[in-house]
Amino acid sequence: MSKFEIYADEVGTYKFRLRARNGQVVAVSQSYRSKEGCLKGIRSVKSNAADARIVILSEETKKY
């Protein structure tokens, strides 16, 4: 089963990472000042990601 992990980083802020079923990290969050803020971030991802569209960004062609 996939899971969100909350951890304190090296500067004392909180982040979460999303692990796939196989244990691989598939996403890492921004930094949050509080654990509660981090939990809110997880809730936001869970509620908004299900219907999020996929956009592929590509480099502009360089003109010489």
mmCIF file as Biopython writes it, N, C-alpha, C and O atoms, coordinates in Angstrom:
data_model
#
loop_
_atom_site.group_PDB
_atom_site.id
_atom_site.type_symbol
_atom_site.label_atom_id
_atom_site.label_alt_id
_atom_site.label_comp_id
_atom_site.label_asym_id
_atom_site.label_entity_id
_atom_site.label_seq_id
_atom_site.pdbx_PDB_ins_code
_atom_site.Cartn_x
_atom_site.Cartn_y
_atom_site.Cartn_z
_atom_site.occupancy
_atom_site.B_iso_or_equiv
_atom_site.auth_seq_id
_atom_site.auth_asym_id
_atom_site.pdbx_PDB_model_num
ATOM 1   N N  . MET A ? 1  ? 0.840  -1.176 0.000   1.0 0.0 1  A 1 
ATOM 2   C CA . MET A ? 1  ? 0.000  0.000  0.000   1.0 0.0 1  A 1 
ATOM 3   C C  . MET A ? 1  ? 0.892  1.249  0.000   1.0 0.0 1  A 1 
ATOM 4   O O  . MET A ? 1  ? 1.895  1.300  0.712   1.0 0.0 1  A 1 
ATOM 5   N N  . SER A ? 2  ? 0.525  2.239  -0.791  1.0 0.0 2  A 1 
ATOM 6   C CA . SER A ? 2  ? 1.284  3.487  -0.809  1.0 0.0 2  A 1 
ATOM 7   C C  . SER A ? 2  ? 1.056  4.236  0.499   1.0 0.0 2  A 1 
ATOM 8   O O  . SER A ? 2  ? 0.082  3.985  1.208   1.0 0.0 2  A 1 
ATOM 9   N N  . LYS A ? 3  ? 1.976  5.169  0.814   1.0 0.0 3  A 1 
ATOM 10  C CA . LYS A ? 3  ? 1.834  5.906  2.068   1.0 0.0 3  A 1 
ATOM 11  C C  . LYS A ? 3  ? 2.529  7.253  1.987   1.0 0.0 3  A 1 
ATOM 12  O O  . LYS A ? 3  ? 3.479  7.442  1.228   1.0 0.0 3  A 1 
ATOM 13  N N  . PHE A ? 4  ? 2.030  8.185  2.792   1.0 0.0 4  A 1 
ATOM 14  C CA . PHE A ? 4  ? 2.667  9.471  2.989   1.0 0.0 4  A 1 
ATOM 15  C C  . PHE A ? 4  ? 3.499  9.380  4.266   1.0 0.0 4  A 1 
ATOM 16  O O  . PHE A ? 4  ? 3.025  8.864  5.277   1.0 0.0 4  A 1 
ATOM 17  N N  . GLU A ? 5  ? 4.730  9.874  4.227   1.0 0.0 5  A 1 
ATOM 18  C CA . GLU A ? 5  ? 5.601  9.915  5.403   1.0 0.0 5  A 1 
ATOM 19  C C  . GLU A ? 5  ? 5.922  11.370 5.711   1.0 0.0 5  A 1 
ATOM 20  O O  . GLU A ? 5  ? 6.339  12.119 4.828   1.0 0.0 5  A 1 
ATOM 21  N N  . ILE A ? 6  ? 5.729  11.765 6.956   1.0 0.0 6  A 1 
ATOM 22  C CA . ILE A ? 6  ? 6.079  13.120 7.399   1.0 0.0 6  A 1 
ATOM 23  C C  . ILE A ? 6  ? 7.391  13.036 8.154   1.0 0.0 6  A 1 
ATOM 24  O O  . ILE A ? 6  ? 7.592  12.144 8.978   1.0 0.0 6  A 1 
ATOM 25  N N  . TYR A ? 7  ? 8.291  13.984 7.861   1.0 0.0 7  A 1 
ATOM 26  C CA . TYR A ? 7  ? 9.581  13.989 8.548   1.0 0.0 7  A 1 
ATOM 27  C C  . TYR A ? 7  ? 10.077 15.419 8.701   1.0 0.0 7  A 1 
ATOM 28  O O  . TYR A ? 7  ? 9.688  16.314 7.951   1.0 0.0 7  A 1 
ATOM 29  N N  . ALA A ? 8  ? 10.948 15.614 9.694   1.0 0.0 8  A 1 
ATOM 30  C CA . ALA A ? 8  ? 11.600 16.909 9.894   1.0 0.0 8  A 1 
ATOM 31  C C  . ALA A ? 8  ? 12.885 16.910 9.072   1.0 0.0 8  A 1 
ATOM 32  O O  . ALA A ? 8  ? 13.662 15.957 9.120   1.0 0.0 8  A 1 
ATOM 33  N N  . ASP A ? 9  ? 13.103 17.988 8.317   1.0 0.0 9  A 1 
ATOM 34  C CA . ASP A ? 9  ? 14.317 18.060 7.507   1.0 0.0 9  A 1 
ATOM 35  C C  . ASP A ? 9  ? 15.470 18.644 8.318   1.0 0.0 9  A 1 
ATOM 36  O O  . ASP A ? 9  ? 15.337 18.882 9.519   1.0 0.0 9  A 1 
ATOM 37  N N  . GLU A ? 10 ? 16.594 18.873 7.657   1.0 0.0 10 A 1 
ATOM 38  C CA . GLU A ? 10 ? 17.813 19.314 8.348   1.0 0.0 10 A 1 
ATOM 39  C C  . GLU A ? 10 ? 17.724 20.714 8.940   1.0 0.0 10 A 1 
ATOM 40  O O  . GLU A ? 10 ? 18.533 21.065 9.799   1.0 0.0 10 A 1 
ATOM 41  N N  . VAL A ? 11 ? 16.766 21.518 8.504   1.0 0.0 11 A 1 
ATOM 42  C CA . VAL A ? 11 ? 16.632 22.881 9.052   1.0 0.0 11 A 1 
ATOM 43  C C  . VAL A ? 11 ? 15.446 23.017 10.000  1.0 0.0 11 A 1 
ATOM 44  O O  . VAL A ? 11 ? 15.111 24.124 10.422  1.0 0.0 11 A 1 
ATOM 45  N N  . GLY A ? 12 ? 14.810 21.895 10.336  1.0 0.0 12 A 1 
ATOM 46  C CA . GLY A ? 12 ? 13.750 21.899 11.335  1.0 0.0 12 A 1 
ATOM 47  C C  . GLY A ? 12 ? 12.349 22.146 10.813  1.0 0.0 12 A 1 
ATOM 48  O O  . GLY A ? 12 ? 11.420 22.310 11.603  1.0 0.0 12 A 1 
ATOM 49  N N  . THR A ? 13 ? 12.175 22.176 9.498   1.0 0.0 13 A 1 
ATOM 50  C CA . THR A ? 13 ? 10.827 22.274 8.950   1.0 0.0 13 A 1 
ATOM 51  C C  . THR A ? 13 ? 10.341 20.870 8.606   1.0 0.0 13 A 1 
ATOM 52  O O  . THR A ? 13 ? 11.105 19.905 8.646   1.0 0.0 13 A 1 
ATOM 53  N N  . TYR A ? 14 ? 9.068  20.776 8.272   1.0 0.0 14 A 1 
ATOM 54  C CA . TYR A ? 14 ? 8.470  19.472 7.980   1.0 0.0 14 A 1 
ATOM 55  C C  . TYR A ? 14 ? 8.228  19.311 6.491   1.0 0.0 14 A 1 
ATOM 56  O O  . TYR A ? 14 ? 7.901  20.269 5.791   1.0 0.0 14 A 1 
ATOM 57  N N  . LYS A ? 15 ? 8.392  18.095 6.024   1.0 0.0 15 A 1 
ATOM 58  C CA . LYS A ? 15 ? 8.107  17.729 4.648   1.0 0.0 15 A 1 
ATOM 59  C C  . LYS A ? 15 ? 7.381  16.393 4.661   1.0 0.0 15 A 1 
ATOM 60  O O  . LYS A ? 15 ? 7.418  15.654 5.644   1.0 0.0 15 A 1 
ATOM 61  N N  . PHE A ? 16 ? 6.721  16.102 3.546   1.0 0.0 16 A 1 
ATOM 62  C CA . PHE A ? 16 ? 6.194  14.749 3.381   1.0 0.0 16 A 1 
ATOM 63  C C  . PHE A ? 16 ? 6.711  14.180 2.079   1.0 0.0 16 A 1 
ATOM 64  O O  . PHE A ? 16 ? 7.038  14.906 1.141   1.0 0.0 16 A 1 
ATOM 65  N N  . ARG A ? 17 ? 6.775  12.879 2.048   1.0 0.0 17 A 1 
ATOM 66  C CA . ARG A ? 17 ? 7.100  12.181 0.804   1.0 0.0 17 A 1 
ATOM 67  C C  . ARG A ? 17 ? 6.034  11.114 0.604   1.0 0.0 17 A 1 
ATOM 68  O O  . ARG A ? 17 ? 5.474  10.575 1.559   1.0 0.0 17 A 1 
ATOM 69  N N  . LEU A ? 18 ? 5.775  10.833 -0.646  1.0 0.0 18 A 1 
ATOM 70  C CA . LEU A ? 18 ? 4.812  9.800  -1.013  1.0 0.0 18 A 1 
ATOM 71  C C  . LEU A ? 18 ? 5.589  8.602  -1.522  1.0 0.0 18 A 1 
ATOM 72  O O  . LEU A ? 18 ? 6.381  8.710  -2.458  1.0 0.0 18 A 1 
ATOM 73  N N  . ARG A ? 19 ? 5.355  7.469  -0.899  1.0 0.0 19 A 1 
ATOM 74  C CA . ARG A ? 19 ? 6.011  6.225  -1.310  1.0 0.0 19 A 1 
ATOM 75  C C  . ARG A ? 19 ? 5.002  5.343  -2.032  1.0 0.0 19 A 1 
ATOM 76  O O  . ARG A ? 19 ? 3.863  5.191  -1.590  1.0 0.0 19 A 1 
ATOM 77  N N  . ALA A ? 20 ? 5.429  4.770  -3.136  1.0 0.0 20 A 1 
ATOM 78  C CA . ALA A ? 20 ? 4.604  3.821  -3.886  1.0 0.0 20 A 1 
ATOM 79  C C  . ALA A ? 20 ? 4.562  2.486  -3.143  1.0 0.0 20 A 1 
ATOM 80  O O  . ALA A ? 20 ? 5.266  2.284  -2.154  1.0 0.0 20 A 1 
ATOM 81  N N  . ARG A ? 21 ? 3.744  1.608  -3.627  1.0 0.0 21 A 1 
ATOM 82  C CA . ARG A ? 21 ? 3.618  0.279  -2.999  1.0 0.0 21 A 1 
ATOM 83  C C  . ARG A ? 21 ? 4.932  -0.469 -2.914  1.0 0.0 21 A 1 
ATOM 84  O O  . ARG A ? 21 ? 5.153  -1.244 -1.983  1.0 0.0 21 A 1 
ATOM 85  N N  . ASN A ? 22 ? 5.813  -0.237 -3.891  1.0 0.0 22 A 1 
ATOM 86  C CA . ASN A ? 22 ? 7.098  -0.941 -3.898  1.0 0.0 22 A 1 
ATOM 87  C C  . ASN A ? 22 ? 8.154  -0.251 -3.030  1.0 0.0 22 A 1 
ATOM 88  O O  . ASN A ? 22 ? 9.301  -0.695 -2.987  1.0 0.0 22 A 1 
ATOM 89  N N  . GLY A ? 23 ? 7.777  0.837  -2.334  1.0 0.0 23 A 1 
ATOM 90  C CA . GLY A ? 23 ? 8.697  1.530  -1.447  1.0 0.0 23 A 1 
ATOM 91  C C  . GLY A ? 23 ? 9.438  2.693  -2.076  1.0 0.0 23 A 1 
ATOM 92  O O  . GLY A ? 23 ? 10.128 3.441  -1.383  1.0 0.0 23 A 1 
ATOM 93  N N  . GLN A ? 24 ? 9.300  2.851  -3.383  1.0 0.0 24 A 1 
ATOM 94  C CA . GLN A ? 24 ? 10.001 3.936  -4.079  1.0 0.0 24 A 1 
ATOM 95  C C  . GLN A ? 24 ? 9.341  5.285  -3.780  1.0 0.0 24 A 1 
ATOM 96  O O  . GLN A ? 24 ? 8.115  5.399  -3.777  1.0 0.0 24 A 1 
ATOM 97  N N  . VAL A ? 25 ? 10.169 6.302  -3.529  1.0 0.0 25 A 1 
ATOM 98  C CA . VAL A ? 25 ? 9.666  7.659  -3.315  1.0 0.0 25 A 1 
ATOM 99  C C  . VAL A ? 25 ? 9.260  8.219  -4.668  1.0 0.0 25 A 1 
ATOM 100 O O  . VAL A ? 25 ? 10.063 8.257  -5.601  1.0 0.0 25 A 1 
ATOM 101 N N  . VAL A ? 26 ? 7.997  8.658  -4.772  1.0 0.0 26 A 1 
ATOM 102 C CA . VAL A ? 26 ? 7.506  9.190  -6.044  1.0 0.0 26 A 1 
ATOM 103 C C  . VAL A ? 26 ? 7.221  10.686 -5.984  1.0 0.0 26 A 1 
ATOM 104 O O  . VAL A ? 26 ? 7.007  11.313 -7.021  1.0 0.0 26 A 1 
ATOM 105 N N  . ALA A ? 27 ? 7.216  11.267 -4.783  1.0 0.0 27 A 1 
ATOM 106 C CA . ALA A ? 27 ? 7.006  12.715 -4.651  1.0 0.0 27 A 1 
ATOM 107 C C  . ALA A ? 27 ? 7.537  13.194 -3.311  1.0 0.0 27 A 1 
ATOM 108 O O  . ALA A ? 27 ? 7.464  12.485 -2.307  1.0 0.0 27 A 1 
ATOM 109 N N  . VAL A ? 28 ? 8.074  14.415 -3.310  1.0 0.0 28 A 1 
ATOM 110 C CA . VAL A ? 28 ? 8.545  15.063 -2.084  1.0 0.0 28 A 1 
ATOM 111 C C  . VAL A ? 28 ? 7.940  16.457 -2.061  1.0 0.0 28 A 1 
ATOM 112 O O  . VAL A ? 28 ? 7.909  17.145 -3.081  1.0 0.0 28 A 1 
ATOM 113 N N  . SER A ? 29 ? 7.467  16.864 -0.911  1.0 0.0 29 A 1 
ATOM 114 C CA . SER A ? 29 ? 6.768  18.142 -0.789  1.0 0.0 29 A 1 
ATOM 115 C C  . SER A ? 29 ? 7.701  19.322 -0.585  1.0 0.0 29 A 1 
ATOM 116 O O  . SER A ? 29 ? 8.915  19.174 -0.446  1.0 0.0 29 A 1 
ATOM 117 N N  . GLN A ? 30 ? 7.101  20.480 -0.574  1.0 0.0 30 A 1 
ATOM 118 C CA . GLN A ? 30 ? 7.772  21.703 -0.143  1.0 0.0 30 A 1 
ATOM 119 C C  . GLN A ? 30 ? 7.969  21.622 1.367   1.0 0.0 30 A 1 
ATOM 120 O O  . GLN A ? 30 ? 7.531  20.655 1.991   1.0 0.0 30 A 1 
ATOM 121 N N  . SER A ? 31 ? 8.612  22.606 1.959   1.0 0.0 31 A 1 
ATOM 122 C CA . SER A ? 31 ? 8.795  22.663 3.414   1.0 0.0 31 A 1 
ATOM 123 C C  . SER A ? 31 ? 7.606  23.349 4.065   1.0 0.0 31 A 1 
ATOM 124 O O  . SER A ? 31 ? 7.049  24.302 3.519   1.0 0.0 31 A 1 
ATOM 125 N N  . TYR A ? 32 ? 7.227  22.862 5.221   1.0 0.0 32 A 1 
ATOM 126 C CA . TYR A ? 32 ? 6.155  23.451 6.030   1.0 0.0 32 A 1 
ATOM 127 C C  . TYR A ? 32 ? 6.722  23.814 7.394   1.0 0.0 32 A 1 
ATOM 128 O O  . TYR A ? 32 ? 7.576  23.103 7.924   1.0 0.0 32 A 1 
ATOM 129 N N  . ARG A ? 33 ? 6.254  24.907 7.958   1.0 0.0 33 A 1 
ATOM 130 C CA . ARG A ? 33 ? 6.747  25.341 9.274   1.0 0.0 33 A 1 
ATOM 131 C C  . ARG A ? 33 ? 6.239  24.474 10.416  1.0 0.0 33 A 1 
ATOM 132 O O  . ARG A ? 33 ? 6.895  24.355 11.451  1.0 0.0 33 A 1 
ATOM 133 N N  . SER A ? 34 ? 5.072  23.870 10.227  1.0 0.0 34 A 1 
ATOM 134 C CA . SER A ? 34 ? 4.493  23.067 11.306  1.0 0.0 34 A 1 
ATOM 135 C C  . SER A ? 34 ? 4.056  21.698 10.788  1.0 0.0 34 A 1 
ATOM 136 O O  . SER A ? 34 ? 3.863  21.500 9.589   1.0 0.0 34 A 1 
ATOM 137 N N  . LYS A ? 35 ? 3.909  20.773 11.710  1.0 0.0 35 A 1 
ATOM 138 C CA . LYS A ? 35 ? 3.426  19.436 11.365  1.0 0.0 35 A 1 
ATOM 139 C C  . LYS A ? 35 ? 1.981  19.521 10.874  1.0 0.0 35 A 1 
ATOM 140 O O  . LYS A ? 35 ? 1.593  18.805 9.951   1.0 0.0 35 A 1 
ATOM 141 N N  . GLU A ? 36 ? 1.187  20.397 11.490  1.0 0.0 36 A 1 
ATOM 142 C CA . GLU A ? 36 ? -0.202 20.579 11.075  1.0 0.0 36 A 1 
ATOM 143 C C  . GLU A ? 36 ? -0.277 21.104 9.641   1.0 0.0 36 A 1 
ATOM 144 O O  . GLU A ? 36 ? -1.119 20.660 8.861   1.0 0.0 36 A 1 
ATOM 145 N N  . GLY A ? 37 ? 0.595  22.043 9.295   1.0 0.0 37 A 1 
ATOM 146 C CA . GLY A ? 37 ? 0.648  22.544 7.926   1.0 0.0 37 A 1 
ATOM 147 C C  . GLY A ? 37 ? 0.991  21.442 6.948   1.0 0.0 37 A 1 
ATOM 148 O O  . GLY A ? 37 ? 0.443  21.385 5.847   1.0 0.0 37 A 1 
ATOM 149 N N  . CYS A ? 38 ? 1.889  20.576 7.345   1.0 0.0 38 A 1 
ATOM 150 C CA . CYS A ? 38 ? 2.285  19.438 6.512   1.0 0.0 38 A 1 
ATOM 151 C C  . CYS A ? 38 ? 1.097  18.493 6.308   1.0 0.0 38 A 1 
ATOM 152 O O  . CYS A ? 38 ? 0.869  18.012 5.198   1.0 0.0 38 A 1 
ATOM 153 N N  . LEU A ? 39 ? 0.354  18.232 7.361   1.0 0.0 39 A 1 
ATOM 154 C CA . LEU A ? 39 ? -0.838 17.390 7.254   1.0 0.0 39 A 1 
ATOM 155 C C  . LEU A ? 39 ? -1.869 18.015 6.318   1.0 0.0 39 A 1 
ATOM 156 O O  . LEU A ? 39 ? -2.516 17.308 5.545   1.0 0.0 39 A 1 
ATOM 157 N N  . LYS A ? 40 ? -2.024 19.330 6.385   1.0 0.0 40 A 1 
ATOM 158 C CA . LYS A ? 40 ? -2.946 20.021 5.473   1.0 0.0 40 A 1 
ATOM 159 C C  . LYS A ? 40 ? -2.486 19.871 4.025   1.0 0.0 40 A 1 
ATOM 160 O O  . LYS A ? 40 ? -3.308 19.719 3.122   1.0 0.0 40 A 1 
ATOM 161 N N  . GLY A ? 41 ? -1.176 19.912 3.806   1.0 0.0 41 A 1 
ATOM 162 C CA . GLY A ? 41 ? -0.638 19.709 2.464   1.0 0.0 41 A 1 
ATOM 163 C C  . GLY A ? 41 ? -0.967 18.329 1.929   1.0 0.0 41 A 1 
ATOM 164 O O  . GLY A ? 41 ? -1.326 18.178 0.761   1.0 0.0 41 A 1 
ATOM 165 N N  . ILE A ? 42 ? -0.847 17.329 2.775   1.0 0.0 42 A 1 
ATOM 166 C CA . ILE A ? 42 ? -1.194 15.962 2.378   1.0 0.0 42 A 1 
ATOM 167 C C  . ILE A ? 42 ? -2.679 15.875 2.034   1.0 0.0 42 A 1 
ATOM 168 O O  . ILE A ? 42 ? -3.052 15.277 1.024   1.0 0.0 42 A 1 
ATOM 169 N N  . ARG A ? 43 ? -3.519 16.467 2.866   1.0 0.0 43 A 1 
ATOM 170 C CA . ARG A ? 43 ? -4.962 16.449 2.598   1.0 0.0 43 A 1 
ATOM 171 C C  . ARG A ? 43 ? -5.275 17.122 1.265   1.0 0.0 43 A 1 
ATOM 172 O O  . ARG A ? 43 ? -6.137 16.662 0.515   1.0 0.0 43 A 1 
ATOM 173 N N  . SER A ? 44 ? -4.578 18.201 0.981   1.0 0.0 44 A 1 
ATOM 174 C CA . SER A ? 44 ? -4.785 18.922 -0.277  1.0 0.0 44 A 1 
ATOM 175 C C  . SER A ? 44 ? -4.412 18.055 -1.469  1.0 0.0 44 A 1 
ATOM 176 O O  . SER A ? 44 ? -5.155 17.995 -2.449  1.0 0.0 44 A 1 
ATOM 177 N N  . VAL A ? 45 ? -3.273 17.385 -1.397  1.0 0.0 45 A 1 
ATOM 178 C CA . VAL A ? 45 ? -2.848 16.501 -2.484  1.0 0.0 45 A 1 
ATOM 179 C C  . VAL A ? 45 ? -3.870 15.383 -2.671  1.0 0.0 45 A 1 
ATOM 180 O O  . VAL A ? 45 ? -4.257 15.070 -3.797  1.0 0.0 45 A 1 
ATOM 181 N N  . LYS A ? 46 ? -4.302 14.790 -1.576  1.0 0.0 46 A 1 
ATOM 182 C CA . LYS A ? 46 ? -5.250 13.687 -1.672  1.0 0.0 46 A 1 
ATOM 183 C C  . LYS A ? 46 ? -6.574 14.124 -2.289  1.0 0.0 46 A 1 
ATOM 184 O O  . LYS A ? 46 ? -7.181 13.361 -3.041  1.0 0.0 46 A 1 
ATOM 185 N N  . SER A ? 47 ? -7.028 15.327 -1.988  1.0 0.0 47 A 1 
ATOM 186 C CA . SER A ? 47 ? -8.319 15.765 -2.516  1.0 0.0 47 A 1 
ATOM 187 C C  . SER A ? 47 ? -8.226 16.336 -3.929  1.0 0.0 47 A 1 
ATOM 188 O O  . SER A ? 47 ? -9.211 16.294 -4.664  1.0 0.0 47 A 1 
ATOM 189 N N  . ASN A ? 48 ? -7.074 16.865 -4.327  1.0 0.0 48 A 1 
ATOM 190 C CA . ASN A ? 48 ? -6.954 17.513 -5.628  1.0 0.0 48 A 1 
ATOM 191 C C  . ASN A ? 48 ? -6.295 16.667 -6.714  1.0 0.0 48 A 1 
ATOM 192 O O  . ASN A ? 48 ? -6.500 16.935 -7.897  1.0 0.0 48 A 1 
ATOM 193 N N  . ALA A ? 49 ? -5.522 15.669 -6.353  1.0 0.0 49 A 1 
ATOM 194 C CA . ALA A ? 49 ? -4.746 14.930 -7.346  1.0 0.0 49 A 1 
ATOM 195 C C  . ALA A ? 49 ? -5.585 13.962 -8.172  1.0 0.0 49 A 1 
ATOM 196 O O  . ALA A ? 49 ? -5.225 13.662 -9.311  1.0 0.0 49 A 1 
ATOM 197 N N  . ALA A ? 50 ? -6.665 13.480 -7.641  1.0 0.0 50 A 1 
ATOM 198 C CA . ALA A ? 50 ? -7.446 12.457 -8.344  1.0 0.0 50 A 1 
ATOM 199 C C  . ALA A ? 50 ? -7.935 12.921 -9.709  1.0 0.0 50 A 1 
ATOM 200 O O  . ALA A ? 50 ? -7.971 12.132 -10.654 1.0 0.0 50 A 1 
ATOM 201 N N  . ASP A ? 51 ? -8.311 14.193 -9.825  1.0 0.0 51 A 1 
ATOM 202 C CA . ASP A ? 51 ? -8.817 14.675 -11.106 1.0 0.0 51 A 1 
ATOM 203 C C  . ASP A ? 51 ? -7.897 15.703 -11.762 1.0 0.0 51 A 1 
ATOM 204 O O  . ASP A ? 51 ? -8.312 16.439 -12.657 1.0 0.0 51 A 1 
ATOM 205 N N  . ALA A ? 52 ? -6.651 15.745 -11.310 1.0 0.0 52 A 1 
ATOM 206 C CA . ALA A ? 52 ? -5.689 16.688 -11.894 1.0 0.0 52 A 1 
ATOM 207 C C  . ALA A ? 52 ? -5.338 16.257 -13.312 1.0 0.0 52 A 1 
ATOM 208 O O  . ALA A ? 52 ? -5.195 15.068 -13.599 1.0 0.0 52 A 1 
ATOM 209 N N  . ARG A ? 53 ? -5.203 17.231 -14.180 1.0 0.0 53 A 1 
ATOM 210 C CA . ARG A ? 53 ? -4.822 16.911 -15.554 1.0 0.0 53 A 1 
ATOM 211 C C  . ARG A ? 53 ? -3.312 16.815 -15.663 1.0 0.0 53 A 1 
ATOM 212 O O  . ARG A ? 53 ? -2.590 17.320 -14.804 1.0 0.0 53 A 1 
ATOM 213 N N  . ILE A ? 54 ? -2.843 16.183 -16.693 1.0 0.0 54 A 1 
ATOM 214 C CA . ILE A ? 54 ? -1.410 16.030 -16.950 1.0 0.0 54 A 1 
ATOM 215 C C  . ILE A ? 54 ? -1.023 17.023 -18.036 1.0 0.0 54 A 1 
ATOM 216 O O  . ILE A ? 54 ? -1.645 17.070 -19.098 1.0 0.0 54 A 1 
ATOM 217 N N  . VAL A ? 55 ? 0.011  17.815 -17.762 1.0 0.0 55 A 1 
ATOM 218 C CA . VAL A ? 55 ? 0.507  18.784 -18.724 1.0 0.0 55 A 1 
ATOM 219 C C  . VAL A ? 55 ? 1.982  18.492 -18.950 1.0 0.0 55 A 1 
ATOM 220 O O  . VAL A ? 55 ? 2.757  18.450 -17.994 1.0 0.0 55 A 1 
ATOM 221 N N  . ILE A ? 56 ? 2.376  18.292 -20.184 1.0 0.0 56 A 1 
ATOM 222 C CA . ILE A ? 56 ? 3.772  18.033 -20.518 1.0 0.0 56 A 1 
ATOM 223 C C  . ILE A ? 56 ? 4.402  19.344 -20.976 1.0 0.0 56 A 1 
ATOM 224 O O  . ILE A ? 56 ? 3.989  19.931 -21.976 1.0 0.0 56 A 1 
ATOM 225 N N  . LEU A ? 57 ? 5.398  19.788 -20.237 1.0 0.0 57 A 1 
ATOM 226 C CA . LEU A ? 57 ? 6.089  21.018 -20.567 1.0 0.0 57 A 1 
ATOM 227 C C  . LEU A ? 57 ? 7.336  20.676 -21.360 1.0 0.0 57 A 1 
ATOM 228 O O  . LEU A ? 57 ? 8.087  19.779 -20.975 1.0 0.0 57 A 1 
ATOM 229 N N  . SER A ? 58 ? 7.562  21.361 -22.437 1.0 0.0 58 A 1 
ATOM 230 C CA . SER A ? 58 ? 8.744  21.092 -23.238 1.0 0.0 58 A 1 
ATOM 231 C C  . SER A ? 58 ? 9.517  22.390 -23.455 1.0 0.0 58 A 1 
ATOM 232 O O  . SER A ? 58 ? 8.976  23.486 -23.311 1.0 0.0 58 A 1 
ATOM 233 N N  . GLU A ? 59 ? 10.767 22.245 -23.798 1.0 0.0 59 A 1 
ATOM 234 C CA . GLU A ? 59 ? 11.615 23.409 -24.028 1.0 0.0 59 A 1 
ATOM 235 C C  . GLU A ? 59 ? 11.193 24.106 -25.318 1.0 0.0 59 A 1 
ATOM 236 O O  . GLU A ? 59 ? 10.772 23.472 -26.285 1.0 0.0 59 A 1 
ATOM 237 N N  . GLU A ? 60 ? 11.318 25.404 -25.301 1.0 0.0 60 A 1 
ATOM 238 C CA . GLU A ? 60 ? 11.077 26.157 -26.533 1.0 0.0 60 A 1 
ATOM 239 C C  . GLU A ? 60 ? 12.211 25.879 -27.508 1.0 0.0 60 A 1 
ATOM 240 O O  . GLU A ? 60 ? 13.353 25.660 -27.103 1.0 0.0 60 A 1 
ATOM 241 N N  . THR A ? 61 ? 11.892 25.890 -28.772 1.0 0.0 61 A 1 
ATOM 242 C CA . THR A ? 61 ? 12.916 25.712 -29.798 1.0 0.0 61 A 1 
ATOM 243 C C  . THR A ? 61 ? 13.773 26.963 -29.850 1.0 0.0 61 A 1 
ATOM 244 O O  . THR A ? 61 ? 13.261 28.075 -29.974 1.0 0.0 61 A 1 
ATOM 245 N N  . LYS A ? 62 ? 15.072 26.773 -29.756 1.0 0.0 62 A 1 
ATOM 246 C CA . LYS A ? 62 ? 15.984 27.919 -29.818 1.0 0.0 62 A 1 
ATOM 247 C C  . LYS A ? 62 ? 16.095 28.400 -31.252 1.0 0.0 62 A 1 
ATOM 248 O O  . LYS A ? 62 ? 16.239 27.605 -32.181 1.0 0.0 62 A 1 
ATOM 249 N N  . LYS A ? 63 ? 16.025 29.711 -31.417 1.0 0.0 63 A 1 
ATOM 250 C CA . LYS A ? 63 ? 16.165 30.312 -32.746 1.0 0.0 63 A 1 
ATOM 251 C C  . LYS A ? 63 ? 17.511 30.999 -32.828 1.0 0.0 63 A 1 
ATOM 252 O O  . LYS A ? 63 ? 17.859 31.799 -31.960 1.0 0.0 63 A 1 
ATOM 253 N N  . TYR A ? 64 ? 18.256 30.696 -33.847 1.0 0.0 64 A 1 
ATOM 254 C CA . TYR A ? 64 ? 19.584 31.288 -34.022 1.0 0.0 64 A 1 
ATOM 255 C C  . TYR A ? 64 ? 19.571 32.298 -35.137 1.0 0.0 64 A 1 
ATOM 256 O O  . TYR A ? 64 ? 20.601 32.904 -35.433 1.0 0.0 64 A 1 
#
